Each structure stands twice: as C-alpha cells, then as structure tokens.
Amino acid sequence: MTNMALNDRVQLSEKIDAVKQQVAEAVTDEFFVRHPDWLKRYGERGRKHGIEDAIFHQSYLSSAIESGSVAPFEAYARWTVGMLGARHIAAHFVAENIIQVGKALQPSLSTAETEFVAEFIAAGVSACENPLTAPERVPTALGETQALYLQAAIKGERRAAVSLALESLKRVSDIVDVYVDIFQASQYEVGRLWETNRITVAEEHMATAITQYAMAQLYQHIEPTGNQAGRMVLTGIEGEMHQVGPNMVADVLEARGWDVRFLGTNMPQNGILQAIEEQRAETVGISATVVTSLPKVVRLVKAIQEKFTSGCPRIIFGGRAFTSTPLLCRELGGSDAALDLRSALAIV
C-alpha cells in the first residue's frame, strides 16, 4: 500500500469531510437516474436514505484513511453488505455506490490523494464481494448460561438476567469469566442479531441496558485487592456512545488495585484533559468502537501530548475501532490496542 504521513492523511480526511454532503447528494441523484425503479419504489424517502448512506460511506472512508489502513473500510463494507442484505438490498448496489463516491471525490483531490483514495475504494468494493461470515464460537464453561442470559436480556427479563449472572459468579474463580463469557459474548451476539435483522433496535437497546444493570449488581460483589497498582483515567471519545466495554475494564481494574476514574462515554476533550490532571493519571485508556471515532482519538492524543509535555501518561487504546490499526497506534505513541476485556487486562 502507498505510504502517506499521518499529517497528510489527516488533511486528506478533512478534505473528504468538507465535501461529503455535496458528494452524497450528487452520488444519490446519479444513482436514481441509473435505477429509476428505485425512485418509483422508495420515492423521496429513498433519496433521503441514499444521501445518508453516501455520507456514511465517506465518513468511514475518511476515518480509515486517517488510520492508514484499508482494513477498517473493508470491515465497514462487509458489515454494510451483511446488514443491508438482511433487508433485501443486494451487495452489488453497495459496491456501485462506493465506486460512485470515489469518482465524485476526484475533483476535490490532488493526483496523489486520488491515487491513495483509490486503494481504499478498491478494497471496499472487493470486500463487498466477500461478506462477513459468523465467527466460530469457542465453547466455554458458561456457554449454556450465556445462551439463557442472552434470551432473558432480549426479552427484557431483567430479574432473570441478573439472577443468571449472580449464579454464574458462584461457579467461577474470577469475575472476569462472567464479564467476558456472559456479558461480552452476549453483547457481541446482540449486535450480530440486529445486523442480520433478527431483533429490533428497541430489543438491542433493551438488552444493552439490562447488561449495564446486571454489571451494576455484580459490582458490589467485587472485592478489591489491597495492592495499589496505579492511577488511571478511562474514557470514551466524544461522540462515542458504547459504554459497556470500558465499563467492564474499569470494574475489573478496580478489583485489581487500580484507582480508576471512569468518565463514561461521549466525553468532551477538555473534560478528559481536566480529569487526567486532577487524577494525576499515570495511564489513560481511550475507548472507541466505531471507525468514525478515530479522527477524534487522534486529536485527543495530540492534545494530551501537548498539555503534558513532561510526564505524559501512558496511553492505551481499546475497542473495535482499533481493529487492524497498528500503524496509527504506533504513530500516536500508544500501545497495541485491546479488542476485548482479557486483552485490555494483559496490556495494562
């Protein structure tokens, strides 16, 4: 793949973001000219959704460009094909739309930028032809309980879900097993069920809320060790709405002697900087689950480095947004990214 320095990638990403609305409108209008049956079938509502989809394509494209890896855009394309496929929209329409976006961006870019973007467009189109397959599940001692817990969470049976989680705690030697093999596994499955159109948005949100409630009930059963491991600030980036993952990390690290200030998610940059200073944090954990959060991660890390020029805290990344972004992690001076609870504990 062609190399491009981080600052150049940031500028390219910002160029794409600056024109994405007009590009999205042009791409959608062209798409409906090509496919007049779509206009008859979906009307103005279809055009509105088409513009939204084209904006999403560009947002994920620009974020992947900033990361320096085509892998996040490939993952987005596969996810989009799977999600829309479950709603009876064929993969070739997604590929066609991505190609349109690449062409529509060309007038706004230099020759070198156009060539760089073309690599991402080609990777996204290729990924559309190779959709996601369900990952093979590894059996665990809590597998049967996890299946029951998942059903209870989806159905909104909060008491049953909490009872299952508390009962599981008696059967394991480490609370991490409950967090990973029940809560984490269930959240992954909830996401997959929504993507494949097997549960509604309401059911997805309800299941997540129940998991957060169940974690709160287990939290009081955690007995911290007497060891003082260090001081940490753990936060989700501004705009990030997924809280369960970093909440798990905060709970378990507290149990292992860390003084953790967990800020939650969607936290403004200035608030994060202030918390680091007040906590005198030695370590900062930054969580992001979607690729479009990466530009804000870049800006937050630079702000941390500029503010704490001496004694800059160690920075750790976590969440699915960092899948296949080792180059960006190195460029930002952070550790390898943690993609789940056990890998987060190993890195810390």
KEKESE-581087 format. One line per field, with one value per residue (C-alpha): residue in three letters; x, y, z. Coordinates in steps of 0.2 Angstrom, whole numbers, plus 5000, padded with zeros to 4 digits. Layout:
BEGIN
rest	[ALA | ...]
x	[X | ...]
y	[Y | ...]
z	[Z | ...]
END
This chain:
BEGIN
rest	[MET | THR | ASN | MET | ALA | LEU | ASN | ASP | ARG | VAL | GLN | LEU | SER | GLU | LYS | ILE | ASP | ALA | VAL | LYS | GLN | GLN | VAL | ALA | GLU | ALA | VAL | THR | ASP | GLU | PHE | PHE | VAL | ARG | HIS | PRO | ASP | TRP | LEU | LYS | ARG | TYR | GLY | GLU | ARG | GLY | ARG | LYS | HIS | GLY | ILE | GLU | ASP | ALA | ILE | PHE | HIS | GLN | SER | TYR | LEU | SER | SER | ALA | ILE | GLU | SER | GLY | SER | VAL | ALA | PRO | PHE | GLU | ALA | TYR | ALA | ARG | TRP | THR | VAL | GLY | MET | LEU | GLY | ALA | ARG | HIS | ILE | ALA | ALA | HIS | PHE | VAL | ALA | GLU | ASN | ILE | ILE | GLN | VAL | GLY | LYS | ALA | LEU | GLN | PRO | SER | LEU | SER | THR | ALA | GLU | THR | GLU | PHE | VAL | ALA | GLU | PHE | ILE | ALA | ALA | GLY | VAL | SER | ALA | CYS | GLU | ASN | PRO | LEU | THR | ALA | PRO | GLU | ARG | VAL | PRO | THR | ALA | LEU | GLY | GLU | THR | GLN | ALA | LEU | TYR | LEU | GLN | ALA | ALA | ILE | LYS | GLY | GLU | ARG | ARG | ALA | ALA | VAL | SER | LEU | ALA | LEU | GLU | SER | LEU | LYS | ARG | VAL | SER | ASP | ILE | VAL | ASP | VAL | TYR | VAL | ASP | ILE | PHE | GLN | ALA | SER | GLN | TYR | GLU | VAL | GLY | ARG | LEU | TRP | GLU | THR | ASN | ARG | ILE | THR | VAL | ALA | GLU | GLU | HIS | MET | ALA | THR | ALA | ILE | THR | GLN | TYR | ALA | MET | ALA | GLN | LEU | TYR | GLN | HIS | ILE | GLU | PRO | THR | GLY | ASN | GLN | ALA | GLY | ARG | MET | VAL | LEU | THR | GLY | ILE | GLU | GLY | GLU | MET | HIS | GLN | VAL | GLY | PRO | ASN | MET | VAL | ALA | ASP | VAL | LEU | GLU | ALA | ARG | GLY | TRP | ASP | VAL | ARG | PHE | LEU | GLY | THR | ASN | MET | PRO | GLN | ASN | GLY | ILE | LEU | GLN | ALA | ILE | GLU | GLU | GLN | ARG | ALA | GLU | THR | VAL | GLY | ILE | SER | ALA | THR | VAL | VAL | THR | SER | LEU | PRO | LYS | VAL | VAL | ARG | LEU | VAL | LYS | ALA | ILE | GLN | GLU | LYS | PHE | THR | SER | GLY | CYS | PRO | ARG | ILE | ILE | PHE | GLY | GLY | ARG | ALA | PHE | THR | SER | THR | PRO | LEU | LEU | CYS | ARG | GLU | LEU | GLY | GLY | SER | ASP | ALA | ALA | LEU | ASP | LEU | ARG | SER | ALA | LEU | ALA | ILE | VAL]
x	[5000 | 5006 | 5013 | 5007 | 5012 | 4999 | 4998 | 4994 | 4981 | 4973 | 4972 | 4965 | 4952 | 4947 | 4945 | 4934 | 4923 | 4922 | 4913 | 4904 | 4886 | 4888 | 4896 | 4882 | 4868 | 4877 | 4880 | 4862 | 4855 | 4866 | 4861 | 4842 | 4845 | 4853 | 4840 | 4823 | 4814 | 4821 | 4814 | 4797 | 4798 | 4806 | 4802 | 4809 | 4811 | 4823 | 4833 | 4835 | 4841 | 4853 | 4861 | 4863 | 4871 | 4883 | 4888 | 4891 | 4902 | 4913 | 4914 | 4921 | 4932 | 4940 | 4942 | 4950 | 4962 | 4967 | 4971 | 4982 | 4974 | 4962 | 4956 | 4943 | 4935 | 4935 | 4926 | 4914 | 4909 | 4907 | 4896 | 4886 | 4883 | 4878 | 4866 | 4858 | 4857 | 4847 | 4835 | 4835 | 4847 | 4860 | 4879 | 4882 | 4872 | 4883 | 4899 | 4892 | 4888 | 4906 | 4913 | 4902 | 4909 | 4927 | 4924 | 4914 | 4928 | 4941 | 4939 | 4942 | 4958 | 4976 | 4983 | 4992 | 4977 | 4966 | 4978 | 4978 | 4959 | 4958 | 4966 | 4953 | 4939 | 4946 | 4947 | 4930 | 4922 | 4932 | 4926 | 4908 | 4911 | 4917 | 4903 | 4906 | 4903 | 4898 | 4914 | 4916 | 4911 | 4923 | 4914 | 4915 | 4910 | 4897 | 4891 | 4873 | 4871 | 4876 | 4863 | 4849 | 4856 | 4855 | 4837 | 4832 | 4841 | 4832 | 4815 | 4818 | 4818 | 4829 | 4827 | 4831 | 4846 | 4853 | 4849 | 4859 | 4874 | 4874 | 4873 | 4887 | 4898 | 4897 | 4904 | 4920 | 4936 | 4937 | 4924 | 4932 | 4925 | 4907 | 4911 | 4919 | 4909 | 4892 | 4891 | 4904 | 4898 | 4880 | 4884 | 4893 | 4878 | 4865 | 4875 | 4875 | 4857 | 4852 | 4864 | 4855 | 4838 | 4833 | 4830 | 4824 | 4833 | 4822 | 4827 | 4845 | 4845 | 4835 | 4847 | 4862 | 4853 | 4850 | 4868 | 4873 | 4861 | 4867 | 4885 | 4880 | 4873 | 4889 | 4900 | 4895 | 4902 | 4919 | 4932 | 4947 | 4964 | 4975 | 4988 | 4990 | 4993 | 4992 | 4980 | 4971 | 4958 | 4947 | 4935 | 4925 | 4929 | 4917 | 4903 | 4906 | 4890 | 4896 | 4899 | 4898 | 4916 | 4926 | 4914 | 4920 | 4938 | 4935 | 4927 | 4940 | 4955 | 4947 | 4946 | 4965 | 4970 | 4969 | 4962 | 4951 | 4942 | 4929 | 4922 | 4909 | 4907 | 4904 | 4916 | 4922 | 4941 | 4943 | 4934 | 4946 | 4961 | 4955 | 4951 | 4969 | 4976 | 4965 | 4968 | 4987 | 4984 | 4999 | 4989 | 4975 | 4963 | 4954 | 4939 | 4931 | 4921 | 4917 | 4930 | 4922 | 4929 | 4947 | 4949 | 4944 | 4956 | 4970 | 4965 | 4963 | 4980 | 4989 | 4980 | 4986 | 5004 | 5004 | 4997 | 5008 | 5024 | 5034 | 5027 | 5015 | 5004 | 5005 | 4991 | 4981 | 4968 | 4953 | 4938 | 4934 | 4938 | 4956 | 4955 | 4969 | 4976 | 4993 | 5001 | 4990 | 4993 | 5012 | 5011 | 5001 | 5014 | 5002 | 5002 | 4994 | 4975 | 4964 | 4950 | 4942 | 4942 | 4956 | 4967 | 4965 | 4970 | 4985 | 4991 | 4988]
y	[5000 | 5018 | 5027 | 5043 | 5053 | 5055 | 5074 | 5072 | 5058 | 5070 | 5084 | 5072 | 5066 | 5083 | 5087 | 5072 | 5078 | 5095 | 5090 | 5074 | 5082 | 5088 | 5072 | 5062 | 5072 | 5071 | 5052 | 5049 | 5059 | 5049 | 5033 | 5036 | 5041 | 5024 | 5015 | 5024 | 5009 | 5014 | 5031 | 5023 | 5011 | 5022 | 5040 | 5055 | 5044 | 5033 | 5048 | 5054 | 5037 | 5036 | 5053 | 5047 | 5030 | 5040 | 5051 | 5036 | 5028 | 5044 | 5046 | 5028 | 5031 | 5047 | 5038 | 5023 | 5035 | 5043 | 5026 | 5022 | 5005 | 4999 | 4986 | 4997 | 5002 | 4983 | 4979 | 4993 | 4987 | 4969 | 4974 | 4986 | 4972 | 4960 | 4972 | 4978 | 4960 | 4955 | 4969 | 4963 | 4975 | 4966 | 4968 | 4975 | 4991 | 4994 | 4991 | 5003 | 5016 | 5015 | 5017 | 5032 | 5040 | 5038 | 5046 | 5060 | 5064 | 5066 | 5084 | 5089 | 5080 | 5080 | 5067 | 5059 | 5060 | 5052 | 5038 | 5035 | 5035 | 5023 | 5010 | 5011 | 5012 | 4996 | 4987 | 4992 | 4986 | 4969 | 4967 | 4969 | 4953 | 4944 | 4947 | 4943 | 4925 | 4922 | 4919 | 4901 | 4901 | 4894 | 4883 | 4890 | 4883 | 4897 | 4894 | 4887 | 4901 | 4914 | 4907 | 4909 | 4926 | 4932 | 4927 | 4935 | 4951 | 4952 | 4948 | 4962 | 4949 | 4959 | 4949 | 4933 | 4940 | 4947 | 4930 | 4921 | 4932 | 4931 | 4912 | 4911 | 4921 | 4907 | 4895 | 4904 | 4909 | 4926 | 4939 | 4941 | 4925 | 4932 | 4948 | 4940 | 4924 | 4931 | 4950 | 4952 | 4937 | 4942 | 4960 | 4954 | 4942 | 4956 | 4967 | 4952 | 4949 | 4967 | 4967 | 4952 | 4960 | 4946 | 4959 | 4977 | 4992 | 4993 | 4975 | 4979 | 4994 | 4985 | 4970 | 4983 | 4992 | 4975 | 4971 | 4988 | 4985 | 4967 | 4973 | 4986 | 4972 | 4962 | 4977 | 4976 | 4959 | 4964 | 4963 | 4975 | 4968 | 4978 | 4982 | 5000 | 4996 | 5014 | 5029 | 5029 | 5039 | 5028 | 5037 | 5035 | 5048 | 5062 | 5056 | 5038 | 5030 | 5012 | 5011 | 4993 | 4988 | 5002 | 5000 | 4982 | 4986 | 4999 | 4987 | 4974 | 4985 | 4992 | 4975 | 4973 | 4988 | 5002 | 5019 | 5021 | 5037 | 5031 | 5046 | 5036 | 5039 | 5054 | 5064 | 5081 | 5083 | 5097 | 5087 | 5072 | 5083 | 5091 | 5073 | 5067 | 5082 | 5080 | 5062 | 5064 | 5049 | 5038 | 5029 | 5035 | 5022 | 5028 | 5018 | 5019 | 5006 | 5014 | 5019 | 5036 | 5040 | 5038 | 5056 | 5062 | 5050 | 5057 | 5075 | 5069 | 5061 | 5076 | 5087 | 5076 | 5076 | 5095 | 5098 | 5085 | 5088 | 5082 | 5066 | 5062 | 5047 | 5031 | 5029 | 5013 | 5011 | 4999 | 4995 | 4988 | 5004 | 5000 | 4983 | 4982 | 5000 | 4996 | 5009 | 5023 | 5016 | 5017 | 5035 | 5041 | 5033 | 5021 | 5003 | 4989 | 4991 | 4980 | 4972 | 4964 | 4963 | 4950 | 4958 | 4975 | 4967 | 4959 | 4976 | 4986]
z	[5000 | 4996 | 5011 | 5017 | 5033 | 5047 | 5045 | 5026 | 5030 | 5042 | 5029 | 5016 | 5028 | 5032 | 5013 | 5011 | 5026 | 5019 | 5003 | 5009 | 5009 | 4991 | 4985 | 4994 | 4985 | 4968 | 4970 | 4976 | 4961 | 4949 | 4957 | 4955 | 4937 | 4934 | 4944 | 4940 | 4948 | 4965 | 4964 | 4960 | 4974 | 4988 | 4982 | 4991 | 5007 | 4997 | 4991 | 5009 | 5015 | 4999 | 5004 | 5022 | 5016 | 5005 | 5019 | 5030 | 5016 | 5016 | 5035 | 5036 | 5021 | 5028 | 5045 | 5038 | 5028 | 5044 | 5052 | 5037 | 5034 | 5022 | 5034 | 5043 | 5027 | 5021 | 5038 | 5036 | 5018 | 5023 | 5038 | 5027 | 5014 | 5028 | 5036 | 5020 | 5013 | 5028 | 5022 | 5004 | 4996 | 4985 | 4988 | 4970 | 4974 | 4989 | 4978 | 4965 | 4977 | 4984 | 4966 | 4963 | 4979 | 4974 | 4957 | 4964 | 4976 | 4962 | 4958 | 4976 | 4977 | 4970 | 4959 | 4974 | 4985 | 4972 | 4969 | 4988 | 4990 | 4975 | 4985 | 4999 | 4986 | 4978 | 4994 | 4999 | 4983 | 4984 | 5002 | 4996 | 4986 | 5002 | 5015 | 5033 | 5040 | 5058 | 5069 | 5076 | 5094 | 5106 | 5120 | 5137 | 5155 | 5155 | 5137 | 5142 | 5155 | 5142 | 5130 | 5143 | 5149 | 5131 | 5129 | 5145 | 5140 | 5123 | 5131 | 5144 | 5158 | 5170 | 5186 | 5177 | 5168 | 5185 | 5193 | 5180 | 5181 | 5200 | 5200 | 5187 | 5199 | 5212 | 5199 | 5193 | 5202 | 5193 | 5189 | 5173 | 5167 | 5170 | 5161 | 5146 | 5144 | 5148 | 5146 | 5132 | 5122 | 5124 | 5118 | 5103 | 5099 | 5101 | 5089 | 5076 | 5078 | 5075 | 5060 | 5052 | 5056 | 5068 | 5083 | 5083 | 5088 | 5104 | 5108 | 5105 | 5117 | 5130 | 5130 | 5132 | 5146 | 5155 | 5154 | 5161 | 5176 | 5178 | 5179 | 5192 | 5203 | 5201 | 5205 | 5224 | 5224 | 5218 | 5232 | 5228 | 5232 | 5244 | 5231 | 5224 | 5205 | 5198 | 5194 | 5178 | 5168 | 5157 | 5144 | 5128 | 5115 | 5111 | 5100 | 5106 | 5113 | 5118 | 5136 | 5141 | 5136 | 5145 | 5160 | 5161 | 5161 | 5174 | 5186 | 5184 | 5185 | 5202 | 5208 | 5204 | 5214 | 5201 | 5206 | 5190 | 5186 | 5173 | 5164 | 5154 | 5135 | 5124 | 5134 | 5128 | 5125 | 5138 | 5151 | 5148 | 5150 | 5166 | 5173 | 5169 | 5178 | 5193 | 5194 | 5191 | 5180 | 5175 | 5162 | 5150 | 5142 | 5127 | 5120 | 5103 | 5095 | 5078 | 5065 | 5063 | 5081 | 5075 | 5070 | 5087 | 5095 | 5085 | 5091 | 5109 | 5109 | 5102 | 5115 | 5129 | 5122 | 5121 | 5138 | 5147 | 5139 | 5154 | 5162 | 5149 | 5154 | 5145 | 5133 | 5129 | 5116 | 5117 | 5106 | 5089 | 5081 | 5083 | 5074 | 5061 | 5065 | 5072 | 5062 | 5069 | 5087 | 5084 | 5076 | 5091 | 5103 | 5111 | 5115 | 5105 | 5105 | 5116 | 5107 | 5122 | 5141 | 5143 | 5130 | 5139 | 5156 | 5148 | 5141 | 5157]
END
